[in-house]
Amino acid sequence: MKEKRSLKRKYAREQIPVYDLITEQEVGRLVNLSTDGMQLITEEPVRTGSLCQFIVTLPALPDDPTMPFNVDVNEEVVLDARSVWCRKENNPDYYDAGFELMDMTSDEVRTIETALEDAMFQA
């Protein structure tokens, strides 16, 4: 399959839960992320083409410039996404699902870019 991503994704070093904005139920765990897409590992299949609203807590920069950078500061971000693909994971109890992020505000893009600089993510 030809790679269609315009930006390289970074992989989460830790399991980051992703929640449905409306139901507040956990949908899955973040596998990788960029400012234009993400991959989740889920327990249920995701219908390709479905529109979703997720909420995820990502590492953020402290608002106070005098605060040490290594202090844990997190920011919740709401992500509008469209499911692009879904397939069985190597573990048959799980699915991998790819999402295109849509209608991002400049603040949401900045939050993701900041999070991707955190040690929680690796190339």
Phi, psi and omega in degrees: 000133181285136179290126182250359182290141176267339180235144178287135179274153172248144185266140178285130177280338181239162176281117180251114181289145178238132185244150172287130184298320185282308185276342184063016177273145176292130180267322182179195180240140181290127177263308178212166189206144166216180180283356177239000179187172178203162175237136177242155167252128186231161176271340180242148177293151178248128181292125179300134181092351181289144178264135186225154170237120183246158169232133182220145178260121184240154175296143182225164175283144176297143176290331182269113182296344178275349180285136179299141183297332185281000176287135180290118175231131182235156179223131175277137178230138176265130183239123171272131186216156174239130178290128182257325180201160176207136179210159177300140176278169176304321173279118186295352178275356186227164177234148169259136180225133179255139183230142171265128177277138187233155171052044182284134173279165179296327177294319179294318177299315180297320178298316179293316179300318178297314180300321182292342176277347181287154180295349179293342182242147177225151181289000000 
